[in-house]
């Protein structure tokens, strides 16, 4: 790294020093350079268009220089310079003012800079190491900027073989008003033209499509303001059959939408408004230049570059006609989505197909176009209507007319839809078979039912070679990422050199094993797969020199083999592009430099382990999901599975792309299955590993180790494309026993104070206590979880959190409440007669839960006894239990057969229904309420009531769960029979009875008197 920084610094220093020496006319090496044997083997200066050396100002020239400096003079050192003269920079502006040979090299042989009428070359490290420069080629392009009228022709430079150059003024431009010139009618036809890319063996083709209808729209608008519409051309497509020897450069499609103005009908030189020759905002000083709005650039791959055309690929074995029909119909079949494709024919020529769909159609509109401008408050997306408004060169009438033409209203001849396009793309020229000359290329614009427009374009081309003889092919290998970071696994990388058909011509491998990121390692090439016969890089006489087994003019490709998931990027460092191809040309010195940069793959591994005592009774299968955390719940992107057959042993988790576990994941970034590419992990996204069913185990996840080797808790991973690396998850399942117990007090009323209950958990086999439970209950009717401890003092430090440490698997245990507070506990949820027992089975699901419920208790009884000296032959007695509101809550009865015998009173909620006999007073009485017992229908007895304490009373107030019994004795004394004083229903019944007897006596007396009088009569 330090050496590269040093070389970069030195290169900048050499360029600056060369520049300073030139502009200051200080050249201490000038004498040395004059004495150096610089051999100009070829020199030419030609006009780009036309012949001879007489030209007009503004024309361009090509300067071609071939030279040798072999061997280097004795004593030559880094920084020495030599020079070759060229046409003066006073008269020509050179497109490229400085550079390196080889072109764009980080480790060049020489640097060069144009100063005045000279190219000054400066020697670099590699030139000194090579000891000589051969077959040096430099091509320059320049535009004439000054006439030679004042001082006469100028020197052409070089070896003096080219005539002097004369530059004349350009013809006077037309005096037609610049802002109101009409677009030439002859230029509205389908048009194609080309120009060589500066410094490249490539041509930039450009085309104008459908300008005839575009121009007609202006004419129709002038006539009837949009009443006449432009006729749609369905399935519009440009077809360009490229010249043999040229090939479409990937991602080079360039498409813009022109936005020409309308001329003013107020100008006396042009009274009819028509399509103008400049576009909206296309003038000096315009705040919003809305000319040629870009809608496609580099396939949208670079930031800020738009993409409006989808790239279509021919299917395997698909014919040209079928593919062309597919591309042509694609936009109209897919909602107007514009598309393009490239078809390679059997003869290696290519056809470029660019489909627009129906033109103008009803999908793509001028009002939808946007250009970004900084208007002082930051970037702003500007539309065409605002650009029209801000074009100060237009009259108000022109602005209104343009709003009509480009707007979506009824006045637009196209309804506001886009009518014409400009297209451009690059083609690379294969100079092995095709050299300098004029390349002609025809195109067709096809649409509708076989309708077609055609034209031919041409471009001048000159073969460019800017390389010097040295090592033919050098390549270095580097794994990107944090410099110095150790790879998850060291690796010696291997490569093949193949042709287009995959035939192997050479084998490569890194000179050493790659162990760390950021370190460049040289790649060595061999003739054989055993890596025993090195390829010669310089000596052409060696039988193993590249040229002795590579085919002249053929392209070759460096391919990495056994990449093991690494993402491979191969860069042509001389061209500054991502490319893995090079070409061998017999008789042409070449120099190829590649940097093969790998991103370490993302490797996700997982292991599963069950921790615990004893052995598994049978194997267990576990399943997992790796989930995208951007959704809730997470979306699975991978599915894992493993089988565990023993405890305390790690088992590998295998991950699959599908939940049927059929396609194992071999590349965590993306995989291609049956021709479909699946993205698995996205850069920067966090993923979470989840065990789908823990089968009752307690699960812990680990996603790495710390510096001491201790596992780090975690189950997430954030994908990092640049760093890659391996992450190993450990999913550890611990034996669990899920046991819980709850306490609830049932009943009416509230607790005066919270009550604490205690419990014991005992081993059924030997009745030993294994755990002590405790819970405080403050509210009735609610479950309260019981906490368990290993000591009877319920010390919080001894609270049980893991039952597997206290209970043995397959043993039985019983839960017993030890402090009942006079409640009557009952159990549910367990087994056994009392439902408070259970058998331990580890990893149980659901949880074994025993519930203890304590019901309120209240003990109340009443008895009846008859005493006295009266006659008693046995009798049934009835009673009522009333609350403080004198409401009956219970009915009682007792059958007494003899005196001085105490008989228990039975109570019912319904005296006529024996099934309502009261056994649980807590379900009838309310705690704290006052109740009184009264005898009814006492038949004249004197009644006394005495409670359990001997106090004469018939009242009591129940208090639940005290353990105290309440009792009332009812005693009837038979003396005289006064009316009962019990109240209730007895008095009423006695009055009825007495009234009945009196009525009966009176009735009997009346009947006797009636009979007596009747007899006397």
QUIDAKA-V845908 format. One record per backbone hydrogen bond with DSSP energy under -1.0 kcal/mol. NH is the residue of the N-H (numbers start at 1). CO is the residue of the C=O. Records with the same first field share a line. If there is no record, write none. Layout:
# QUIDAKA-V845908
NH=CO + CO
This chain:
# QUIDAKA-V845908
5=1
6=2
7=3
8=4
9=5
10=6
11=7
12=8
13=9
14=10
15=11
16=12
17=13
18=14
19=15
20=16
21=17
22=18
23=19
24=20
26=21
30=27
33=29
34=30
35=31
38=36
39=68
41=39 + 66
42=66
44=64
46=62
48=60
55=166
57=168
58=144
59=56
61=142
62=46
63=140
64=44
65=138
66=42
67=136
68=39
69=133
72=131
76=73
79=123
80=77
82=121
84=119
86=117
89=116
91=88
92=88
93=143
95=141
99=112
101=110
105=102
109=101
110=101
111=122
112=99
113=120
114=97
115=118
118=115
119=84
120=113
121=82
122=111
123=80
124=109
128=124
129=125
130=126
131=127
133=69
136=67
138=65
140=63
142=61
143=93
144=59
145=91
148=167
152=148
154=165
158=85
160=157
165=154
166=53
168=55
180=177
183=275
187=184
188=185
191=208
193=206
194=458
195=204
197=202
200=197
202=200
203=427
204=195
205=425
206=193
207=423
208=191
209=421
214=210
215=211
216=212
217=213
219=215
220=216
221=217
222=218
223=219
224=220
225=221
227=224
230=413
233=359
236=357
237=446
238=354
239=444
240=352
242=350
246=243
247=428
249=426
252=249
254=424
255=296
256=422
257=293
261=278
263=274
267=264
270=267
276=261
277=181
280=259
282=279
283=281
286=283
290=280 + 288
293=257
295=255
296=255
297=306
300=297
301=298
305=302
310=338
312=340
318=315
323=319
324=320
325=321
326=322
327=323
328=324
329=325
333=329
336=331
337=334
339=355
340=310
341=353
343=351
345=349
348=345
351=343
352=240
353=341
354=238
355=339
356=236
357=236
359=233
366=416
369=366
371=382
373=380
380=373
382=371
387=383
388=384
389=385
390=386
391=388
392=390
394=391
399=395
400=396
401=397
402=398
403=399
404=400
405=401
406=402
407=403
412=409
415=412
417=414
418=364
421=209
422=256
423=207
424=254
425=205
427=203
428=247
429=201
430=245
431=429
433=430
434=430
437=461
439=459
441=457
443=455
444=239
445=453
446=237
447=451
448=234
450=448
451=447
453=445
455=443
457=441
459=439
461=437
469=134
472=537
474=592
476=594
477=521
478=596
480=598
484=517
485=482
487=515
491=514
495=508
496=559
497=506
498=557
499=503
502=499
505=497
506=497
507=526
508=495
509=524
510=493
511=522
514=491
517=485
518=479
521=477
523=475
524=509
526=507
527=533
531=528
535=525
536=544
542=539
545=542
546=536
548=545
549=546
550=546
553=584
554=551
556=582
557=498
558=580
559=496
561=494
566=563
567=599
569=597
571=595
572=577
573=571 + 593
576=572
577=572
582=556
584=554
588=585
592=472
594=474
595=571
596=476
597=569
598=478
599=567
603=725
605=727
607=729
608=651
609=731
611=733
620=644
622=642
624=640
625=690
626=638
627=688
628=635
629=686
631=628
635=628
637=626
638=626
639=656
640=624
641=654
642=622
644=620
648=610
651=608
653=606
654=641
656=639
657=663
661=658
665=655
671=678
673=676
676=673
678=671
680=669
681=668
684=719
685=682
687=717
688=627
689=715
690=625
692=623
697=694
698=734
700=732
702=730
703=712
706=710
709=706
712=704
714=701
717=687
719=685
724=720
725=601
727=603
729=605
730=702
731=607
732=700
733=609
734=698
735=611
740=848
742=850
743=784
744=852
746=854
755=777
757=775
759=773
760=816
761=771
762=814
763=768
764=812
767=763
770=761
771=761
772=789
773=759
774=787
775=757
777=755
781=745
784=743
786=741
787=774
789=772
790=798
794=791
798=795
799=796
800=788
805=802
806=803
807=803
810=840
811=808
813=838
814=762
815=836
816=760
818=758
819=758
823=820
824=855
826=853
828=851
830=835
831=837
837=831
838=813
840=811
843=736
848=738
850=740
851=828
852=742
853=826
854=744
855=824
861=966
863=968
864=903
865=970
867=972
870=974
875=896
877=894
879=892
880=934
881=890
882=932
883=887
886=883
889=881
890=881
891=908
892=879
893=906
894=877
896=875
900=866
903=864
905=862
906=893
908=891
909=916
913=910
916=913
917=914
918=907
923=920
924=921
925=921
928=958
929=926
931=956
932=882
933=954
934=880
936=878
941=938
942=973
944=971
946=969
947=951
950=947
956=931
961=857
966=859
968=861
969=946
970=863
971=944
972=865
973=942
974=867
986=983
989=985
990=986
991=987
992=988
993=989
994=990
995=991
996=992
997=993
998=994
999=995
1000=996
1001=997
1002=998
1003=999
1004=1000
1005=1001
1006=1002
1007=1003
1008=1004
1009=1005
1010=1006
1011=1007
1012=1008
1013=1009
1014=1010
1015=1011
1016=1012
1017=1013
